[in-house]
Amino acid sequence: MTRPASGKTVLVHFAGPDRPGLLAEITSMLTDHGVTLLDIGQAVVHETLALGVLCELAQGTVLASFRQELRNRARALGLHVRFTTIPRGSIRRWMGALHAGHFLVTVLGRSISAGHLVRVSAILAAHGMQVDRIERLSGPLKPEPGQTNACVEFAASGDPEREPAMRAEFLAAAQELAIDIACQRESIFRRTRRLIVFDMDSTLIQGEVIDELARMAGVGSEVAKITEAAMRGELNFDESFTRRVGLLKGLSAERALSLRHTIPLAEGAERLMRVLKQLGFKTAILSGGFTFFATHLQEQLGVDHIYANTLEIAGGVVTGRVVPPIMNGARKAEMLREIAKREGISLEQVVAVGDGANDIPMLDLAGMGIAYRAKPLVRQRADQSISCVGLDGLLYLLGVRDSDLESARQTAEESGQTQA
């Protein structure tokens, strides 16, 4: 005679072709047996279902009868079913794992290969991380015509103290494989970001306005030497910026302002700003460049706040001076804090994006700092780094899927609104 199970814990795994209503039928089977659900997880890959249900059997349930009845009913639905009895020790470890560190590892590139995923999985395994979920956020991993990005997200859990070493390995692997790998803590703030602030030159636009002005004024090489001295640490930002602007003295204001129509936006910038606006984000430009260009971008992209340097113009020419205060790294961080306070947004809900050393203070202050096609020092200091895809790759770090945007686009078309 079969001995009744006394509150046994069983993992029931269903697999087979997916169709609408299947989950309802499966859970109905379990309900008929009076089980207590402890955990549930489902994935569908290419119309094929994989569903795991961790359940505690009702007192007096005969395990063999439970298995046989579910096996028969699953077969009628075209599903395979597998049962694993879970020891009590494993349940205690599982309960303890609920308090482990939870991470999201986002892999971005023009395409993503099995080799890329092998490397990421190996790093996670080396640091004792349990992979809880893998999800594709983009279209196909081998992009179709018109698709520019590919993205896969791993949800993993493990010892939070392993995070710094794991991040360092991801950074090295990303550079070696020519992909981007972002690692962030999974938290409520990831889903509640509300303000995104951007550097302008070489971040929102493809170039440095002051370098272009210097070429116009015929002092490109002199300005480049000052920039190099500043990068070597021989000059601070304020001093180097003042010297470079001084060399622009006498440049026609009309020529200077014409730059607004010649420097292109960064790849993906227009799409990113459209989507952020649709999702209700506040946006800001905090730039060590010039207000005349930042104002142009504000009008073009619908940016909410801009702070940059005011290039002094008198009598139709550039005077070679900047109206103080200079927008340096410390002031960028100060203005980020001020905008967040004015908008009633916590710093944890702020994302900052930049590429240069003078962006580090605001990247450090924001809840998430992203180095975009940045210098090595900035990539090492920032929380995340994007170098291999366009600026719209940032959307994946916010958890936005391409399918979400397609649904939004269709909704907008149906309601006669502008496409996302």
NUFIKOL-568901 format. One line per 10 residues: for each residue x, y, z of C-alpha. Coordinates in steps of 0.25 Angstrom, whole numbers, plus 2048, in hexadecimal, padded with zeros to 3 digits. Example, Ala and Ser with C-alpha at 12.3 -4.5 7.8 and 13.67 -1.06 7.14 Angstrom:
<pts>
831:7EE:81F ~ 837:7FC:81D;
</pts>
This chain:
<pts>
800:800:800 ~ 805:80E:7FC ~ 808:816:808 ~ 801:824:808 ~ 80A:830:807 ~ 80B:83A:812 ~ 80C:848:80D ~ 816:844:802 ~ 81C:84F:7FA ~ 81D:84B:7EB;
822:853:7DF ~ 819:850:7D3 ~ 81F:854:7C5 ~ 816:855:7B9 ~ 81B:856:7AB ~ 815:856:79D ~ 80E:85F:792 ~ 808:86B:798 ~ 7FA:871:795 ~ 7F0:87A:79B;
7E9:875:7A8 ~ 7F4:86A:7AB ~ 7F8:871:7B8 ~ 7EA:871:7BD ~ 7E8:862:7BA ~ 7F5:85E:7C1 ~ 7F2:867:7CD ~ 7E4:861:7CE ~ 7EA:853:7CE ~ 7F3:857:7DA;
7E7:85E:7E1 ~ 7DF:851:7E0 ~ 7E9:84A:7E9 ~ 7E9:855:7F3 ~ 7F8:858:7F2 ~ 7FF:865:7F8 ~ 807:86D:7EE ~ 815:871:7F3 ~ 81B:876:7E6 ~ 818:876:7D7;
81F:87A:7CB ~ 81C:87A:7BC ~ 824:87C:7AF ~ 81F:87B:7A1 ~ 82A:879:796 ~ 825:878:787 ~ 817:874:78B ~ 81C:869:795 ~ 819:86A:7A4 ~ 821:867:7AF;
81A:868:7BD ~ 81F:865:7CB ~ 816:864:7D7 ~ 81B:862:7E5 ~ 810:85D:7ED ~ 80D:857:7FB ~ 803:84B:7FA ~ 7F7:84B:803 ~ 7F7:842:80F ~ 7F4:833:80B;
7F7:835:7FD ~ 7FC:828:7F7 ~ 809:82C:7EF ~ 808:821:7E5 ~ 7F9:824:7E2 ~ 7FC:833:7E1 ~ 807:830:7D6 ~ 7FF:827:7CE ~ 7F3:82F:7CD ~ 7FA:83C:7C9;
802:834:7BF ~ 7F6:82F:7B9 ~ 7EF:83D:7B8 ~ 7FC:843:7B3 ~ 7FD:839:7A8 ~ 7EF:83D:7A4 ~ 7F4:84B:7A2 ~ 800:847:79A ~ 80A:84A:7A5 ~ 815:842:7AC;
815:842:7BB ~ 821:840:7C5 ~ 821:83F:7D4 ~ 82C:841:7DE ~ 82A:83F:7ED ~ 831:84A:7F4 ~ 838:847:801 ~ 835:850:80D ~ 844:855:80D ~ 842:85A:7FF;
836:862:803 ~ 83D:869:80E ~ 849:86C:805 ~ 83F:872:7FB ~ 838:87A:805 ~ 846:87F:809 ~ 849:883:7FA ~ 83D:88C:7FA ~ 845:896:802 ~ 852:894:7F9;
856:8A0:7F0 ~ 84E:8A1:7E3 ~ 855:8A6:7D7 ~ 851:8A9:7C9 ~ 85C:8A7:7BE ~ 859:8AD:7B1 ~ 861:8A9:7A4 ~ 860:8B2:799 ~ 866:8B2:78B ~ 863:8B3:77C;
861:8A4:77D ~ 862:89A:788 ~ 869:88D:786 ~ 869:880:78E ~ 877:883:791 ~ 873:890:798 ~ 869:889:7A1 ~ 873:87E:7A4 ~ 87D:889:7A9 ~ 873:890:7B2;
86D:883:7B7 ~ 87B:87E:7BB ~ 87E:88B:7C3 ~ 871:88A:7CA ~ 874:87B:7CE ~ 882:87F:7D2 ~ 87C:889:7DC ~ 872:87F:7E1 ~ 866:886:7DB ~ 859:87E:7D9;
853:882:7CB ~ 844:883:7CE ~ 83F:888:7C1 ~ 844:88C:7B3 ~ 83C:895:7AA ~ 83E:89B:79C ~ 83A:8AA:79D ~ 83D:8AD:78E ~ 838:8A7:781 ~ 840:89B:77C;
84E:899:781 ~ 853:899:772 ~ 84C:8A6:76E ~ 843:8A7:763 ~ 844:8B3:759 ~ 841:8C0:760 ~ 844:8BA:76E ~ 851:8C0:773 ~ 852:8BA:781 ~ 851:8AD:788;
84F:8AA:797 ~ 84E:89F:7A1 ~ 84C:8A1:7B0 ~ 850:897:7BB ~ 84A:898:7C8 ~ 853:891:7D2 ~ 854:890:7E1 ~ 860:88E:7EB ~ 86A:894:7F5 ~ 869:8A3:7F4;
878:8A4:7F8 ~ 87C:89E:7EB ~ 876:8AA:7E3 ~ 883:8B2:7E1 ~ 88C:8A7:7DC ~ 880:8A2:7D3 ~ 87F:8B0:7CD ~ 88D:8B1:7CA ~ 88D:8A4:7C3 ~ 881:8A8:7BB;
888:8B5:7B7 ~ 894:8AD:7B2 ~ 88C:8A3:7AA ~ 884:8AE:7A4 ~ 890:8B5:79F ~ 896:8A8:799 ~ 889:8A3:793 ~ 885:8B1:78D ~ 877:8B1:794 ~ 871:8B8:7A0;
86F:8B1:7AD ~ 867:8B9:7B8 ~ 865:8B3:7C6 ~ 85C:8BA:7D0 ~ 854:8B7:7DD ~ 846:8B3:7DB ~ 83E:8BC:7E3 ~ 831:8C4:7E3 ~ 839:8D0:7DE ~ 83D:8C9:7D1;
82E:8CA:7CE ~ 82B:8D8:7D3 ~ 836:8E1:7CC ~ 830:8EE:7C9 ~ 83B:8F8:7C5 ~ 846:8F6:7BB ~ 851:901:7BA ~ 85B:901:7AE ~ 868:907:7AB ~ 867:90D:79D;
875:90D:795 ~ 878:8FF:791 ~ 86C:8FA:798 ~ 85F:8FF:792 ~ 867:904:786 ~ 872:8FF:77E ~ 87D:909:781 ~ 883:914:789 ~ 87D:922:786 ~ 889:929:78C;
892:921:782 ~ 88A:924:776 ~ 88A:933:77A ~ 899:932:77B ~ 89A:92D:76D ~ 891:938:768 ~ 89A:942:76F ~ 8A7:93C:76A ~ 8AC:938:778 ~ 8A9:929:778;
8B7:924:77B ~ 8B9:92E:786 ~ 8AC:92A:78D ~ 8AF:91B:78B ~ 8BC:91E:792 ~ 8B5:924:79E ~ 8AB:918:79E ~ 8B6:90E:79F ~ 8BD:916:7AA ~ 8B0:915:7B2;
8AF:906:7AF ~ 8BD:904:7B5 ~ 8B8:90B:7C1 ~ 8C1:918:7BF ~ 8B5:921:7BF ~ 8A7:920:7C6 ~ 89B:921:7BE ~ 898:930:7C1 ~ 8A6:934:7BD ~ 8A6:92C:7B0;
898:930:7AC ~ 89B:93F:7AF ~ 8A8:93E:7A6 ~ 8A1:937:79B ~ 895:941:79A ~ 89F:94C:79B ~ 8A5:947:78D ~ 897:949:787 ~ 898:958:788 ~ 893:95F:77C;
88C:954:775 ~ 87F:958:76E ~ 873:955:777 ~ 86B:951:76A ~ 876:947:767 ~ 876:941:775 ~ 867:940:775 ~ 866:939:768 ~ 86C:92D:76F ~ 85E:92A:775;
85B:924:767 ~ 868:91C:764 ~ 86B:913:770 ~ 862:907:76F ~ 85B:900:77B ~ 861:8F4:781 ~ 85C:8E7:77C ~ 84F:8E3:782 ~ 84E:8F0:789 ~ 841:8F5:782;
83A:8E7:784 ~ 83E:8E7:793 ~ 839:8F5:796 ~ 82C:8F2:78F ~ 82A:8E5:797 ~ 82E:8EC:7A4 ~ 824:8F7:7A2 ~ 819:8ED:79F ~ 81C:8E6:7AC ~ 81B:8F3:7B4;
82A:8F4:7B8 ~ 82F:902:7BA ~ 83C:905:7B3 ~ 848:90F:7B4 ~ 854:913:7AD ~ 860:916:7B7 ~ 86B:91B:7AE ~ 879:921:7AE ~ 876:925:7A0 ~ 86E:931:79C;
85F:936:79E ~ 85D:93A:790 ~ 85E:92B:78B ~ 857:925:798 ~ 84B:92F:795 ~ 84B:929:787 ~ 84B:91B:78C ~ 840:91F:796 ~ 837:923:78B ~ 83A:918:782;
839:90D:78C ~ 82F:912:797 ~ 839:913:7A2 ~ 833:918:7AF ~ 840:91F:7B5 ~ 84D:924:7B0 ~ 859:929:7B7 ~ 866:92D:7AF ~ 870:938:7AD ~ 86C:945:7A7;
876:949:79C ~ 877:959:79D ~ 874:960:790 ~ 874:96F:78D ~ 874:977:780 ~ 871:96A:778 ~ 87E:963:77D ~ 883:959:787 ~ 88A:961:792 ~ 892:955:797;
88B:955:7A5 ~ 881:94D:7AC ~ 876:952:7B5 ~ 879:94C:7C2 ~ 877:943:7C9 ~ 87E:938:7C1 ~ 876:92B:7C0 ~ 881:922:7C5 ~ 880:914:7CB ~ 87C:919:7D9;
871:922:7D3 ~ 86C:917:7CB ~ 86A:90F:7D7 ~ 864:91B:7DF ~ 85A:91E:7D4 ~ 856:90F:7D3 ~ 853:910:7E2 ~ 84B:91D:7E0 ~ 842:917:7D4 ~ 83F:90B:7DC;
83B:913:7E8 ~ 832:91C:7E0 ~ 82B:910:7D9 ~ 829:909:7E6 ~ 832:8FD:7E1 ~ 83C:8F5:7EA ~ 84A:8F4:7E5 ~ 848:8E5:7E5 ~ 83E:8E7:7DA ~ 848:8F0:7D1;
850:8EA:7C6 ~ 85C:8F2:7C1 ~ 863:8F0:7B3 ~ 871:8F6:7AF ~ 87E:8F3:7A9 ~ 889:8FC:7AF ~ 890:8FE:7BD ~ 888:90A:7C0 ~ 87B:901:7C0 ~ 880:8F8:7CB;
87B:900:7D6 ~ 86C:8FF:7D0 ~ 86E:8F1:7CD ~ 872:8EE:7DB ~ 867:8F6:7E1 ~ 85B:8F0:7D8 ~ 855:8E3:7DC ~ 85A:8DD:7CF ~ 866:8E3:7C8 ~ 868:8DF:7B9;
875:8E1:7B1 ~ 872:8E2:7A3 ~ 87D:8E0:799 ~ 886:8E5:7A4 ~ 894:8E7:7A8 ~ 89A:8DA:7AF ~ 89A:8E2:7BD ~ 88C:8E5:7BB ~ 888:8D7:7B7 ~ 88F:8D2:7C4;
888:8DC:7CD ~ 87A:8DB:7C8 ~ 86F:8D1:7CC ~ 86D:8CD:7BD ~ 873:8CF:7B0 ~ 86E:8CF:7A2 ~ 878:8CF:796 ~ 873:8C6:78C ~ 865:8CA:789 ~ 85E:8D7:787;
859:8E0:793 ~ 84B:8D9:792 ~ 852:8CD:798 ~ 850:8D4:7A5 ~ 841:8D0:7A4 ~ 845:8C1:7A6 ~ 84C:8C5:7B3 ~ 83E:8CB:7B8 ~ 838:8BE:7B5 ~ 830:8C3:7A8;
82E:8B8:79E ~ 82D:8BA:78F ~ 820:8B3:78F ~ 81B:8BD:799 ~ 81E:8C8:78F ~ 818:8C1:784 ~ 80B:8C0:78C ~ 80C:8CF:790 ~ 80E:8D2:781 ~ 802:8CA:77D;
7F9:8D1:788 ~ 7FE:8DF:783 ~ 7FB:8DC:775 ~ 7ED:8D7:779 ~ 7EA:8E3:781 ~ 7F0:8ED:776 ~ 7FC:8F1:77F ~ 80A:8F2:77B ~ 812:8E5:77A ~ 81B:8E2:786;
</pts>
